[in-house]
Amino acid sequence: MKETIVYNTTGTCSKQIIIEVENDIIQNIQFIGGCHGNLQGIDKLTRGMKITDVIERLKGIKCGSKPTSCPDQLAVGLAKYIEEKAKTVV
């Protein structure tokens, strides 16, 4: 089933991430704000990946002296999606 996740970021130049997933596989990612070229790269590199693999690879990446980054915020948003999804299954 295709779903759209909307995550409002904190601590990054991008303000929001819109993620399309189907059967827990990334289909498309759109960042609102931020470094357009780099964020297009993240979209292309993560397409077809399992959500859990994206979280594992991107979690904890920092941008300069900031405690987070756009890739890290993507991982945070996906982790929250997994948590919420688990609550609805129980």
C-alpha positions in Angstrom: 0.0 0.0 0.0 1.4 3.4 -1.0 1.6 6.0 1.8 2.8 9.6 2.1 4.8 10.7 5.2 5.1 14.4 5.9 7.8 15.2 8.5 8.6 18.8 9.7 12.3 19.0 10.4 14.1 20.7 13.2 17.6 22.2 13.1 18.2 22.1 9.3 17.8 24.4 6.3 15.1 22.1 5.0 11.8 22.7 6.7 9.8 19.6 5.7 10.3 16.2 4.1 7.6 14.5 2.0 8.3 10.8 1.7 6.4 8.3 -0.5 6.7 4.7 0.6 5.1 1.5 -0.6 5.4 -1.8 1.4 8.1 -0.1 3.5 10.2 0.7 0.5 11.2 4.3 -0.4 9.6 5.5 -3.6 10.3 9.2 -3.6 11.5 11.9 -1.3 11.0 15.6 -1.6 12.7 18.1 0.7 11.2 21.6 1.2 14.1 24.0 1.5 17.7 23.1 1.9 20.5 22.4 -0.6 18.6 21.4 -3.6 21.3 19.4 -5.4 22.4 17.4 -2.4 18.8 16.7 -1.4 18.0 15.4 -4.9 21.0 13.1 -4.5 19.6 11.7 -1.2 16.2 11.1 -3.0 17.9 9.2 -5.9 20.2 7.2 -3.6 17.5 6.0 -1.2 14.8 5.1 -3.8 14.1 1.4 -3.7 15.7 1.0 -0.2 13.9 -0.4 2.8 13.0 2.2 5.4 15.0 0.4 8.1 18.1 0.4 5.9 17.8 4.2 5.2 17.4 4.9 9.0 20.5 2.7 9.7 22.7 4.5 7.1 21.6 8.1 7.7 21.0 8.3 11.5 23.4 10.5 13.3 24.9 12.4 10.4 25.7 16.0 11.4 26.0 19.1 9.3 29.0 21.1 10.3 28.6 22.1 14.0 24.9 21.4 14.0 23.8 18.3 16.0 21.7 17.1 13.0 21.5 17.2 9.2 18.9 16.7 6.4 19.9 13.0 6.1 19.6 12.6 9.9 16.2 14.3 9.9 15.1 11.9 7.2 16.1 9.1 9.5 14.3 10.6 12.4 11.1 11.1 10.4 11.2 7.6 9.1 11.8 6.2 12.6 8.8 8.1 13.9 6.7 6.7 11.1 7.8 3.1 12.0 6.9 3.9 15.7 3.5 5.2 14.8 2.8 2.3 12.5 3.7 -0.2 15.2 1.2 1.5 17.6 -1.6 1.0 15.1 -0.9 -2.7 14.5 -1.2 -3.5 18.2 
